[in-house]
Amino acid sequence: MTQPDERPKKLAERLAPVLAQLQRQSVVETVTHRQQQNRSDLIENLVHRQQSAALVRELNKLNKADIGHLLNMLPADKRHTVWQELPNPVAAGVLLELNDSVAEDLIELTDETRLLAILESLDSDELTEIDDLIPNHVLRQAINALEANERHWVTQTIAYPEGTVGDNMSRDSLTVDEGCSIHEAIERVRSAPELPPQTDKLFVTNRHHQLVGIVPLIDLMRHPDHTLIRDCMDKDVVSFSPDDDAEDAGQAFERYDLISAPVVDEHRRLVGRLRVETIMDYLREVAENQALAKEGLKADTDLFGPILEGARERWPWLVINLFTAFLATRFISVFEGTIQQLVALATLMPIVASVGGNTGNQTAALVIRGLAMEQIQTGNLGYIYRKELTISLVNGILWGTLLGLAAWLLYNSMLLGMVMMAAVTLNLLLAALIGISVPILLDKLHKDPAMGSSVVLTFATDSMGFFLFLGLATLILV
């Protein structure tokens, strides 16, 4: 049994020595620069070499994934310091672990000669993962340096649109001819220089290189050696086309518990393999994109990037938010006379808007998830509207009544309580309607359904909440 002190350290504990060394290096070099004015160049050079050696020793204790995480969490100056100390083969692996914005920053920092040396350490599959981050002229040189078959593979793969199966597939797969025996198939596996990641099956092809079935690796142990592959293979194969949507493929992986799956062209010829690791990484990125797009942000935003760049990225949605907030205040200004007569309205207005915003966001989240899972279709859209509006009506009557009673007790006005109940109920119905309609409309326009939904919902529930509450108060109380 593994002893407690032998267990792998937590990520924070593994990174702590490197972070401490970076801080120490910064302090020592700053002090040296201030104190050694006459011999500053010589002293600084010696100190820099000493601190760099100490940093390299600490970095050598980390794996590539940990170094990638470290670079993602460092400010730009320290990030550049660590990047410069990495050997080219290590830098190549680390590059695959970075956020796009961080990777672009480091690629831009790296001179062309070193960048080409780094790219030489990547295989063809890895090169296709970051092709969109590399300057075109450097990418062409890196592709031209590959062997002919790998060059053809990379050129073909990067031509597929982002978000397709072809953009996410790999070329590492084990194939066997249908006329082979179990013994020959086992030898094929044994003779492979390296078993491709997530290999759980052999792809069976005919003499025309067309996919005709699969053989799970475990089945190779269950049949006699002389059994032919065609007699024991599974012909019911879940396969994909390079042009298929990667999100649809991800749902199929979940539905059929796939670890890997073949990718075939229109003639059923095997062109690649889709792995569960790759497709799950893609789905995670999509989920991050949707979560941040809902707030008007990008998933590849560098948390430690330049301040001005971060501020500029948020300007468009800030402008929209300010504009919608200004419009909401115009609804209030229409009822200034009513508010002056009944000051209690000013204290109750935020409650109506807040409850509506919460309901709208909940409804929108369910609809966005349904669209992502392809559960919402034209045939069941009417049912979704009826269900969500009914839920909002029930919640509006229930919680609107409770809030109305509270307003009645606080301000000793039954009519004010009735206005509160009616406004909350109507605003919840409106919030549910918008929470369904906005994502559906964006999806019809081929836009991300999560993009800016919260901004639209906030504007609608705030402005209409104020309008309904103050409008009803004007009609009933004044």
Sequence and secondary structure as in RCSB ss.txt:
>XXXX:A:sequence
MTQPDERPKKLAERLAPVLAQLQRQSVVETVTHRQQQNRSDLIENLVHRQQSAALVRELNKLNKADIGHLLNMLP
ADKRHTVWQELPNPVAAGVLLELNDSVAEDLIELTDETRLLAILESLDSDELTEIDDLIPNHVLRQAINALEANE
RHWVTQTIAYPEGTVGDNMSRDSLTVDEGCSIHEAIERVRSAPELPPQTDKLFVTNRHHQLVGIVPLIDLMRHPD
HTLIRDCMDKDVVSFSPDDDAEDAGQAFERYDLISAPVVDEHRRLVGRLRVETIMDYLREVAENQALAKEGLKAD
TDLFGPILEGARERWPWLVINLFTAFLATRFISVFEGTIQQLVALATLMPIVASVGGNTGNQTAALVIRGLAMEQ
IQTGNLGYIYRKELTISLVNGILWGTLLGLAAWLLYNSMLLGMVMMAAVTLNLLLAALIGISVPILLDKLHKDPA
MGSSVVLTFATDSMGFFLFLGLATLILV
>XXXX:A:secstr
   GGGS   HHHHHHHHHHHHHHHHHHHHHHHHH STTHHHHHHHHHHHHHHHHHHHHTTS HHHHHHHHHHS 
HHHHHHHHHHS HHHHHHHHTTS HHHHHHHHHHS HHHHHHHHHTS HHHHHHSGGGS HHHHHHHHHTS HHH
HHHHHHHTTS TTBHHHH BS   EEETT BHHHHHHHHHH SS  TT  EEEEE TT BEEEEEEGGGGGTS T
T BHHHH B     B TTSBHHHHHHHHHHHT SEEEEE TT BEEEEEEHHHHHHHHHHHHHHHHHHTTT  TT
  TTS HHHHHHHHHHHHHHHHHHHHHHHHHHHHTHHHHHH THHHHHHHHHHHHHHHHHHHHHHHHHHHHHTT 
  HHHHHHHHHHHHHHHHHHHHHHHHHHHHHHHHHHT HHHHHHHHHHHHHHHHHHHHHHHHHHHHHHHTTS TT
TTHHHHHHHHHHHHHHHHHHHHHHHHT 
